[in-house]
């Protein structure tokens, strides 16, 4: 059995208890605490650094459906992990690999399989990961499969310690690492499924009415948006309506439960109101102005609105969700919620793999970089139109932000270089390759940006950590009138997690 040890450096400025992980069982139990959430259908690579094997950077990628894609994905992940570590001047000394997939998962036809059968199906992927890392002179010291409440190691052939039927995972929250995490005042975030459920399109009876409203809005708004004379007028109408909806949401009684809160937000938006804002946001200049609502209470109301609008992008309008999902990811990241930011941006690129704004944001969000340079750009552009809200920084950091982002979108004329995104291959989860973050598949090397005027009714089918080591157990206007044609009150658990 492969042992791995991880402990706290006594010279570390953060006073936290030492944690040592020695066995695959402890590694499997540690994964949610290292990532900050419980991964699903994922490949995870975590770097080990130094003689004591301290955890460093990590990457996560959805497991591609097709086995023929596995070699390219393994090579991409290994290169991404190593290059991310080298940017921080610490080359990995080893890697721990995790393959997480439930028998009812979405990668390939695995319905009806047992956890052991899933493990065997993924064995070639584990070997491919070991080969890809070995080609970079980085050994995979442990490879663990987690499925159906059990784990297996691909590196230990001794069935006396690693039985063929797997080993049950320890009860959640009972390990030393869980105790250390609680002691440090940190919590593991929700499962990915719960995060996605807050952003996925409706699959209830109300979806048909929302789709009809979207078709009607497309017929009414698209000609005006494409017309030079009506473009600015539609932009102002969209932003004014969004402001009124944000105020309406902010005035509603708070709901501590996320599902209840989302249900309340859904009931406060009329179908025609949601459709008008969704269609208006397909114009990139309008979307960029909406992205300026990224701080304070304004940002919290905006995040609720973007989530609600993403849920309204139903049926053939699913690709339109790229705009509200990207805004949700940007605002969540700006507010310090890195996990939701990464998940929303991943979903945005799943909706539209060529959506330029999401392609711009996901590498820097995925690297857990500081969003402040982007905020300065947006503050500066808002200040030019609205001097009364000018921030102290103004737009002085535009050039610095251009260098920081290395990507292009409409945010600023200074941000004008070609998008710098890693090579990808097809897979079930949208892109998100980054150091210390989620990684997805399907990112082209040189993306052909979506034309932001493709908005018709028939769319095409907080900073940086001072010490990027998981060894500290860090998870990584007026309210307006009431809405017409409110959707029926439907519990969120009726929405499919498809």
C-alpha positions as CSV (number, residue, x, y, z in Angstrom):
1,X,0.0,0.0,0.0
2,X,1.3,3.4,-0.9
3,X,1.7,5.8,2.0
4,X,1.6,9.5,1.7
5,X,2.4,11.9,4.5
6,X,1.3,15.5,4.7
7,X,1.8,17.8,7.7
8,X,1.9,21.5,8.7
9,X,5.1,23.3,8.7
10,X,5.8,24.7,12.2
11,X,7.1,27.9,10.6
12,X,3.9,28.4,8.7
13,X,2.2,31.8,9.7
14,X,-1.2,30.1,10.0
15,X,-1.6,28.3,13.3
16,X,-3.4,25.1,12.3
17,X,-3.0,21.5,13.5
18,X,-0.7,19.1,11.7
19,X,-2.5,16.5,9.5
20,X,-0.8,13.4,8.2
21,X,-2.3,11.3,5.5
22,X,-0.8,7.8,5.1
23,X,-3.2,5.6,3.3
24,X,-5.5,5.6,0.3
25,X,-8.4,5.6,2.7
26,X,-7.2,8.8,4.2
27,X,-6.5,10.3,0.7
28,X,-10.0,9.4,-0.5
29,X,-11.6,10.9,2.6
30,X,-9.5,14.0,2.2
31,X,-10.5,14.8,-1.4
32,X,-13.6,17.0,-0.6
33,X,-11.6,19.0,1.9
34,X,-8.8,19.6,-0.5
35,X,-11.1,20.8,-3.3
36,X,-13.7,22.5,-1.1
37,X,-16.6,20.5,-2.6
38,X,-17.4,16.8,-3.3
39,X,-16.5,16.1,-6.9
40,X,-18.7,14.0,-9.2
41,X,-17.7,12.3,-12.5
42,X,-14.2,13.8,-12.3
43,X,-10.6,13.3,-12.8
44,X,-8.6,15.1,-10.1
45,X,-4.8,15.5,-10.1
46,X,-3.1,16.9,-7.0
47,X,0.6,17.8,-6.9
48,X,2.9,16.7,-4.1
49,X,5.9,18.9,-3.3
50,X,9.0,18.5,-1.2
51,X,10.4,15.6,0.7
52,X,7.3,15.4,3.0
53,X,4.9,15.3,0.1
54,X,3.0,18.6,0.8
55,X,-0.1,19.1,-1.3
56,X,0.2,21.7,-4.0
57,X,-1.8,22.7,-7.1
58,X,-4.6,20.6,-8.4
59,X,-6.7,20.3,-11.6
60,X,-10.1,18.7,-12.1
61,X,-11.7,17.5,-15.3
62,X,-15.0,15.8,-16.1
63,X,-14.4,12.3,-17.3
64,X,-14.9,12.2,-21.1
65,X,-17.6,9.8,-22.4
66,X,-15.4,8.3,-25.0
67,X,-12.4,6.2,-24.0
68,X,-10.5,7.3,-27.1
69,X,-10.4,10.8,-25.7
70,X,-8.7,9.7,-22.5
71,X,-5.1,9.9,-23.7
72,X,-5.5,13.5,-24.9
73,X,-7.2,14.5,-21.7
74,X,-4.6,12.9,-19.6
75,X,-1.8,14.7,-21.4
76,X,-3.6,18.0,-21.1
77,X,-4.2,17.6,-17.4
78,X,-0.6,16.6,-16.7
79,X,0.8,19.5,-18.6
80,X,-1.7,21.9,-17.0
81,X,-0.8,20.8,-13.5
82,X,3.0,20.9,-14.1
83,X,2.9,24.3,-15.9
84,X,0.7,25.8,-13.1
85,X,3.1,24.6,-10.5
86,X,6.1,25.9,-12.4
87,X,4.5,29.3,-12.7
88,X,4.8,29.4,-8.9
89,X,8.4,28.2,-9.2
90,X,7.6,24.8,-7.6
91,X,7.8,21.8,-9.8
92,X,5.8,18.8,-8.5
93,X,7.8,15.9,-7.1
94,X,4.8,13.6,-7.5
95,X,1.1,13.4,-8.2
96,X,-2.0,11.8,-6.5
97,X,-4.7,10.9,-9.0
98,X,-8.4,10.5,-8.2
99,X,-11.1,9.1,-10.4
100,X,-14.6,9.8,-9.0
101,X,-17.7,8.3,-10.7
102,X,-20.9,6.9,-9.5
103,X,-22.5,3.8,-11.1
104,X,-25.3,6.1,-12.3
105,X,-23.0,8.8,-13.7
106,X,-23.0,10.4,-17.1
107,X,-19.7,9.3,-18.7
108,X,-20.5,6.5,-21.0
109,X,-23.2,3.8,-20.6
110,X,-22.5,2.8,-17.0
111,X,-26.0,2.5,-15.7
112,X,-26.5,-0.8,-13.9
113,X,-22.8,-1.2,-13.2
114,X,-21.4,-1.8,-9.7
115,X,-18.8,0.3,-8.1
116,X,-16.2,-2.4,-8.8
117,X,-17.2,-2.5,-12.5
118,X,-16.9,1.3,-12.7
119,X,-13.4,1.0,-11.2
120,X,-12.4,-1.6,-13.8
121,X,-13.9,0.4,-16.6
122,X,-11.7,3.4,-15.5
123,X,-8.5,1.3,-15.0
124,X,-7.1,2.2,-18.5
125,X,-7.7,5.9,-17.7
126,X,-5.7,5.6,-14.5
127,X,-2.9,4.0,-16.4
128,X,-3.1,6.6,-19.1
129,X,-2.8,9.3,-16.4
130,X,0.2,7.6,-14.9
131,X,1.9,7.4,-18.3
132,X,1.2,11.1,-19.1
133,X,2.6,12.2,-15.8
134,X,5.6,9.9,-16.2
135,X,6.4,11.4,-19.6
136,X,6.9,14.7,-17.7
137,X,9.1,12.9,-15.2
138,X,6.5,13.3,-12.5
139,X,5.5,9.9,-10.9
140,X,1.9,9.2,-9.9
141,X,2.5,7.9,-6.3
142,X,-1.2,6.9,-5.8
143,X,-4.2,6.5,-8.0
144,X,-7.6,6.1,-6.3
145,X,-11.0,5.4,-7.7
146,X,-14.0,6.5,-5.6
147,X,-17.4,5.0,-6.5
148,X,-20.6,3.8,-4.8
149,X,-19.3,4.6,-1.3
150,X,-16.1,2.6,-1.7
151,X,-12.6,3.3,-2.9
152,X,-9.9,1.3,-4.8
153,X,-6.3,1.9,-5.4
154,X,-4.8,1.2,-8.8
155,X,-1.2,1.2,-7.3
156,X,-1.4,-1.6,-4.8
157,X,-1.9,-5.3,-5.9
158,X,-2.0,-6.7,-2.4
159,X,-5.6,-7.7,-1.7
160,X,-4.8,-8.2,2.0
161,X,-4.9,-4.4,2.3
162,X,-6.6,-3.4,-0.9
163,X,-9.4,-5.9,-1.5
164,X,-10.9,-6.5,-4.9
165,X,-14.3,-5.4,-3.7
166,X,-13.0,-2.1,-2.5
167,X,-12.9,-0.6,0.9
168,X,-15.8,1.4,2.4
169,X,-15.2,5.1,2.7
170,X,-15.1,6.3,6.3
171,X,-18.3,8.1,7.5
172,X,-18.3,11.7,6.4
173,X,-17.0,14.1,9.0
174,X,-15.3,11.5,11.2
175,X,-11.7,11.7,10.0
176,X,-8.8,13.6,11.5
177,X,-8.8,15.9,8.5
178,X,-12.5,16.6,8.9
179,X,-11.9,17.6,12.5
180,X,-8.9,19.8,11.5
181,X,-11.1,21.5,8.9
182,X,-13.8,22.1,11.4
183,X,-11.3,23.4,13.9
184,X,-10.0,25.8,11.3
185,X,-13.5,27.1,10.8
186,X,-13.8,25.9,7.2
187,X,-16.6,23.9,5.6
188,X,-16.9,21.6,2.6
189,X,-19.2,23.1,0.1
190,X,-22.2,21.3,-1.4
191,X,-21.9,18.5,-3.9
192,X,-21.5,19.7,-7.5
193,X,-25.0,18.4,-8.3
194,X,-26.5,20.8,-5.8
195,X,-24.5,23.7,-7.2
196,X,-25.6,22.8,-10.7
197,X,-29.2,22.4,-9.7
198,X,-29.3,26.2,-8.8
199,X,-28.2,27.0,-12.4
200,X,-29.8,24.4,-14.6
201,X,-32.8,25.2,-16.8
202,X,-36.2,24.2,-15.6
203,X,-37.6,20.9,-16.5
204,X,-41.1,21.5,-15.0
205,X,-44.5,22.4,-16.5
206,X,-43.5,26.1,-16.2
207,X,-40.7,25.6,-18.8
208,X,-43.2,25.6,-21.7
209,X,-44.6,29.0,-20.7
210,X,-41.1,30.4,-20.3
211,X,-40.1,29.0,-23.8
212,X,-43.1,30.7,-25.3
213,X,-42.1,34.0,-23.7
214,X,-38.6,33.6,-25.0
215,X,-39.8,33.1,-28.5
216,X,-42.1,36.2,-28.3
217,X,-39.2,38.3,-26.9
218,X,-36.9,37.1,-29.7
219,X,-39.4,38.2,-32.3
220,X,-39.9,41.6,-30.6
221,X,-36.3,42.4,-29.6
222,X,-33.9,40.8,-32.0
223,X,-34.8,43.1,-34.9
224,X,-34.4,46.1,-32.6
225,X,-31.1,45.0,-31.2
226,X,-29.7,44.4,-34.7
227,X,-31.0,47.8,-35.9
228,X,-28.5,50.6,-35.3
229,X,-31.3,52.9,-34.2
230,X,-32.9,50.5,-31.7
231,X,-29.8,48.9,-30.2
232,X,-29.1,51.6,-27.5
233,X,-32.8,51.8,-26.7
234,X,-33.0,48.0,-26.0
235,X,-29.9,48.1,-24.0
236,X,-31.3,50.8,-21.7
237,X,-34.6,49.0,-21.4
238,X,-32.8,45.7,-20.5
239,X,-30.6,47.3,-17.9
240,X,-33.4,49.3,-16.4
241,X,-35.6,46.1,-16.1
242,X,-32.7,44.2,-14.6
243,X,-32.3,46.9,-12.0
244,X,-35.9,46.8,-11.1
245,X,-35.9,43.0,-10.8
246,X,-32.8,43.1,-8.6
247,X,-34.5,45.6,-6.3
248,X,-37.6,43.3,-6.2
249,X,-35.4,40.4,-5.2
250,X,-33.6,42.4,-2.6
251,X,-36.9,43.5,-1.0
252,X,-38.1,39.9,-0.6
253,X,-37.8,38.3,2.9
254,X,-34.5,36.3,3.2
255,X,-34.7,32.5,2.9
256,X,-31.8,30.6,4.6
257,X,-32.4,27.5,2.6
258,X,-31.0,27.8,-0.9
259,X,-33.8,25.8,-2.5
260,X,-36.4,27.9,-0.8
261,X,-34.5,31.1,-1.8
262,X,-34.4,30.0,-5.4
263,X,-38.0,29.1,-5.5
264,X,-38.9,32.5,-4.1
265,X,-36.8,34.3,-6.7
266,X,-38.4,32.2,-9.4
267,X,-41.9,33.3,-8.3
268,X,-40.8,37.0,-8.3
269,X,-39.9,37.0,-12.0
270,X,-42.5,37.0,-14.7
271,X,-41.9,34.9,-17.8
272,X,-41.9,38.0,-20.1
273,X,-39.6,39.9,-17.8
274,X,-37.1,37.1,-17.6
275,X,-37.3,36.6,-21.4
276,X,-36.7,40.3,-22.1
277,X,-33.5,40.4,-19.9
278,X,-32.2,37.1,-21.3
279,X,-32.5,38.3,-24.9
280,X,-31.1,41.7,-24.0
281,X,-28.0,40.2,-22.4
282,X,-27.1,38.5,-25.6
283,X,-25.7,41.8,-26.7
284,X,-22.2,41.9,-25.4
285,X,-22.1,45.7,-24.6
286,X,-25.3,45.3,-22.5
287,X,-23.8,42.2,-20.8
288,X,-20.6,44.1,-20.1
289,X,-22.5,46.9,-18.4
290,X,-24.4,44.3,-16.3
291,X,-21.0,42.8,-15.3
292,X,-20.3,46.1,-13.5
293,X,-22.7,45.0,-10.7
294,X,-20.1,43.0,-9.0
295,X,-19.6,44.5,-5.5
296,X,-21.6,44.9,-2.3
297,X,-25.3,44.4,-2.0
298,X,-25.8,45.2,-5.6
299,X,-23.7,42.2,-6.5
300,X,-25.7,39.9,-4.2
301,X,-29.0,40.9,-5.8
302,X,-27.4,40.6,-9.3
303,X,-26.1,37.1,-8.5
304,X,-29.7,36.0,-7.5
305,X,-31.0,37.4,-10.8
306,X,-28.3,35.8,-13.0
307,X,-29.0,32.4,-11.3
308,X,-32.8,32.8,-11.9
309,X,-32.3,33.8,-15.5
310,X,-30.0,30.8,-16.1
311,X,-32.8,28.6,-14.9
312,X,-35.1,30.2,-17.5
313,X,-33.0,29.4,-20.5
314,X,-35.1,26.4,-21.4
315,X,-35.5,24.3,-24.5
316,X,-33.9,25.6,-27.7
317,X,-32.7,28.7,-25.7
318,X,-30.2,26.7,-23.6
319,X,-27.3,28.3,-25.4
320,X,-28.6,31.7,-24.3
321,X,-27.7,30.6,-20.7
322,X,-24.0,31.4,-21.5
323,X,-24.6,35.1,-20.7
324,X,-26.3,34.8,-17.3
325,X,-24.1,31.8,-16.3
326,X,-21.0,33.8,-17.1
327,X,-22.3,36.8,-15.1
328,X,-23.2,34.5,-12.2
329,X,-19.7,33.0,-12.3
330,X,-18.1,36.4,-12.4
331,X,-20.1,37.9,-9.6
332,X,-19.7,34.8,-7.4
333,X,-16.0,34.9,-7.9
334,X,-15.9,38.6,-7.3
335,X,-17.8,38.1,-4.0
336,X,-15.2,35.4,-2.9
337,X,-17.2,32.3,-3.8
338,X,-14.6,30.6,-5.9
339,X,-16.4,27.2,-6.1
340,X,-19.6,28.6,-7.5
341,X,-17.7,30.9,-9.7
342,X,-15.8,28.0,-11.3
343,X,-18.9,25.8,-11.6
344,X,-21.0,28.6,-13.2
345,X,-18.2,29.4,-15.7
346,X,-17.8,25.7,-16.5
347,X,-21.6,25.5,-17.2
348,X,-21.4,28.6,-19.3
349,X,-18.9,27.0,-21.6
350,X,-20.9,23.8,-21.7
351,X,-23.8,25.9,-23.0
352,X,-21.6,27.7,-25.5
353,X,-17.9,26.5,-25.8
354,X,-17.0,29.6,-27.8
355,X,-18.5,32.2,-25.5
356,X,-15.7,34.8,-25.3
357,X,-16.4,36.4,-21.9
358,X,-16.4,33.0,-20.2
359,X,-13.2,32.0,-22.1
360,X,-11.7,35.1,-20.7
361,X,-12.7,34.6,-17.1
362,X,-12.3,30.8,-16.5
363,X,-8.5,30.6,-16.6
364,X,-8.0,33.3,-14.1
365,X,-10.9,32.2,-11.9
366,X,-9.7,28.6,-12.2
367,X,-6.2,29.7,-11.1
368,X,-7.7,31.4,-8.0
369,X,-6.2,34.7,-9.1
370,X,-7.3,38.1,-7.8
371,X,-10.4,39.4,-9.6
372,X,-9.5,43.0,-8.7
373,X,-7.8,43.9,-12.0
374,X,-11.0,43.0,-13.9
375,X,-13.1,45.0,-11.3
376,X,-10.9,48.0,-12.0
377,X,-11.6,47.8,-15.7
378,X,-15.3,47.7,-15.0
379,X,-15.2,50.4,-12.4
380,X,-13.3,52.6,-14.9
381,X,-15.8,52.0,-17.7
382,X,-18.8,52.7,-15.4
383,X,-17.1,55.8,-14.1
384,X,-16.9,57.2,-17.6
385,X,-20.7,56.9,-17.9
386,X,-21.6,57.5,-14.3
387,X,-19.1,59.7,-12.6
388,X,-21.1,59.6,-9.4
389,X,-20.2,56.0,-8.9
390,X,-16.5,56.3,-9.8
391,X,-14.2,54.3,-7.6
392,X,-11.0,55.6,-6.2
393,X,-9.0,53.4,-8.5
394,X,-10.7,54.5,-11.6
395,X,-9.4,52.8,-14.7
396,X,-5.8,53.1,-13.9
397,X,-5.1,49.4,-13.9
398,X,-6.4,48.7,-17.4
399,X,-3.0,48.0,-18.8
400,X,-2.1,45.8,-15.8
401,X,-5.3,43.9,-16.2
402,X,-4.6,43.3,-19.9
403,X,-1.3,41.6,-19.0
404,X,-3.0,39.7,-16.1
405,X,-5.8,38.3,-18.2
406,X,-4.1,37.6,-21.5
407,X,-7.5,37.2,-23.2
408,X,-9.9,39.2,-25.2
409,X,-13.5,40.3,-24.9
410,X,-15.4,43.6,-25.0
411,X,-14.5,44.6,-21.5
412,X,-11.8,47.1,-22.5
413,X,-10.0,48.2,-25.6
414,X,-6.8,47.6,-23.7
415,X,-7.6,43.9,-23.3
416,X,-6.9,43.2,-26.9
417,X,-4.6,40.2,-27.2
418,X,-5.7,36.7,-28.4
419,X,-7.3,34.5,-25.8
420,X,-4.8,32.4,-23.9
421,X,-6.6,29.2,-23.1
422,X,-5.3,25.6,-22.9
423,X,-5.9,23.0,-25.4
424,X,-8.8,20.7,-24.7
425,X,-10.7,17.7,-26.0
426,X,-14.3,16.7,-26.0
427,X,-15.9,15.7,-22.7
428,X,-19.2,15.9,-20.7
429,X,-18.2,18.8,-18.5
430,X,-17.5,22.3,-19.8
431,X,-14.0,23.9,-19.7
432,X,-12.3,25.0,-16.7
433,X,-8.6,24.0,-16.8
434,X,-6.6,25.9,-14.3
435,X,-4.1,25.6,-11.5
436,X,-5.8,24.7,-8.3
437,X,-9.2,24.6,-9.9
438,X,-11.8,22.7,-12.0
439,X,-10.9,21.7,-15.5
440,X,-13.3,20.7,-18.2
441,X,-13.1,19.5,-21.7
442,X,-14.0,21.0,-25.0
443,X,-11.9,24.1,-25.1
444,X,-10.4,24.8,-28.6
445,X,-6.8,26.0,-28.9
446,X,-7.9,29.0,-30.9
447,X,-11.5,29.6,-30.1
448,X,-13.7,31.1,-32.7
449,X,-15.6,33.6,-30.6
450,X,-19.4,33.6,-30.7
451,X,-21.0,36.5,-32.5
452,X,-22.9,38.1,-29.7
453,X,-25.7,39.1,-32.1
454,X,-26.6,35.5,-32.7
455,X,-29.6,35.9,-30.4
456,X,-32.6,34.7,-32.4
457,X,-35.2,32.3,-31.3
458,X,-33.3,29.4,-33.0
459,X,-29.9,29.4,-31.4
460,X,-27.0,27.3,-32.7
461,X,-27.3,23.6,-31.5
462,X,-9.8,36.3,-3.9
463,X,-7.3,36.7,-3.9
464,X,-4.5,34.3,-4.7
465,X,-3.5,32.0,-1.9
466,X,-0.3,32.9,-0.3
467,X,0.6,29.3,-0.1
468,X,-1.2,27.0,-2.6
469,X,-1.0,23.9,-0.5
470,X,-3.8,21.7,0.5
471,X,-2.0,20.6,3.6
472,X,-3.8,23.3,5.7
473,X,-7.1,21.5,4.8
474,X,-8.3,24.7,3.1
475,X,-11.2,23.9,0.9
476,X,-9.7,25.3,-1.6
477,X,-34.0,51.1,-8.8
478,X,-37.6,50.9,-7.3
479,X,-39.1,47.5,-6.8
480,X,-41.5,48.1,-9.7
481,X,-44.8,46.5,-10.1
482,X,-45.5,42.9,-9.3
483,X,-44.8,40.4,-12.0
484,X,-47.4,39.2,-14.4
485,X,-47.8,35.6,-15.5
486,X,-45.9,34.3,-12.5
487,X,-44.9,30.7,-12.7
488,X,-46.7,28.2,-10.5
489,X,-45.0,27.4,-7.2
490,X,-43.1,24.2,-7.9
491,X,-40.6,22.7,-5.4
492,X,-37.0,22.6,-6.8
493,X,-36.7,18.9,-6.2
494,X,-39.0,18.4,-9.1
495,X,-36.4,19.8,-11.4
496,X,-34.4,17.1,-13.1
497,X,-30.7,17.1,-12.4
498,X,-30.1,16.0,-16.0
